[in-house]
Amino acid sequence: MRKKIYKTLIASVALIFILFTGVGLLIFLLIFSKRKARPKKSAETMLILGTQVKTSHGTTLPSQTLKERLDTGFTYLQQHPSTTVIVSGGQGADESASEAAVMSRYLQQRGLAKERIIEEDQATTTKENLQFSHQLRSLTDAVLVTSDFHMYRSLLIANHQGLHLQGLSAATENSSKYYSYLRETLALAFTLLKIYL
């Protein structure tokens, strides 16, 4: 009797492990499917999603991940001079300036005209990035710039808000790449549960 219970327990644990592994793999493949997203047509508006900024010697600078997003967006903006960009990101408790302000300054230092930049400095989540930015300027004809690992979830949230955006993925080349993909797998799992359950 004990042997039977033990075997049943082992089989159950193995089944749960296989199930979770399968779901995790599926979610990872969804994330991976948008890692090289590119817009098929030019857009009136670009939205660059913020992420962590850091302070060095009294100056607030974009993190490496945020630089990758900004540099990707800047290249597109150079090629599409009529596109207006929204930089979106609020100020965290450990940040000395809003992400939007840091992003705007970085783009201007690279040579982008201030008149082409709109700052959205209240959002603290991806959902708010999209919602608050759409309130400032319509995103009905827009391209979304975020990190490759973050693109699938961002477009999913946008679609859930009725926004059908084109994606422009920024390649993640920094040391946190693998950690970012792992963390995003969990974040996407929770997002899917919130949307569909």
Secondary structure, 3 states (H helix, E strand, C coil): CHHHHHHHHHHHHHHHHHHHHHHHHHHHHHHHHCCCCCCCCCCCEEEEECCCEEEECCEEEECHHHHHHHHHHHHHHHHCCCCEEEEECCCCCCCCCCHHHHHHHHHHHCCCCHHHEEEECCCCCHHHHHHHHHHHCCCCCEEEEEEHHHHHHHHHHHHHCCCCCEEEEECCCCCCHHHHHHHHHHHHHHHHHHHHC
